[in-house]
């Protein structure tokens, strides 16, 4: 894993754009997707399954300099998608995010990373293009009905459905609730679009 800056994320996204769109097209996606995760590990514990990882203090690491590389971050949805993960949530439950919950710094850095990637790839920041692993697991446009596994379908994956912050203080399986982690993160990312 290599530590990078936001400017380097911009360059990596730009250099990966053409191949990412080719991969997304091959996978039947209308554009590349960004899938947001948490590692279910410690604030400084990195995993190679994600293109980009953000530690508890907001440091950014990449496992590859090509965002089009197919990594195993999301079941049946790795081609044409970018896996971005917060290093956190070891032992998390829907009632308690454990000793290493997402930090405000991580969440803020994640929003900046999303804004930069979406700007470079020219994709809108919405739930269809930028989604948490839990939102992806419930997305009927991406999975057959029998394959759904998010908060509304067995809750096998619920990454970032709850952030444990004032903006996202409780768990809900309602993806339309403005307090879900996905909605809070996307709103922060949209706010960064004009300044980064």
Number of C-alpha atoms within 10 A of each C-alpha: 15 11 13 15 12 16 12 13 23 20 16 20 23 18 17 18 20 12 16 26 20 17 21 19 15 12 16 12 19 13 21 26 26 23 24 29 25 23 22 20 19 19 23 16 16 22 17 15 17 27 25 28 32 28 22 22 14 20 16 24 23 22 19 16 19 18 26 26 19 19 20 15 23 20 12 10 21 20 23 26 28 28 24 26 30 33 28 28 23 18 14 16 12 14 10 14 18 15 14 18 26 23 20 15 15 24 22 15 22 25 21 23 24 24 26 25 24 23 18 18 21 12 15 14 22 14 19 16 18 26 24 28 30 28 30 29 27 25 20 13 10 16 16 10 12 8 15 22 22 22 23 19 16 12 15 14 22 26 28 27 28 26 25 21 16 8 15 21 13 17 20 18 18 13 18 11 13 13 22 25 30 28 23 21 27 21 15 19 25 18 14 17 17 10 9 13
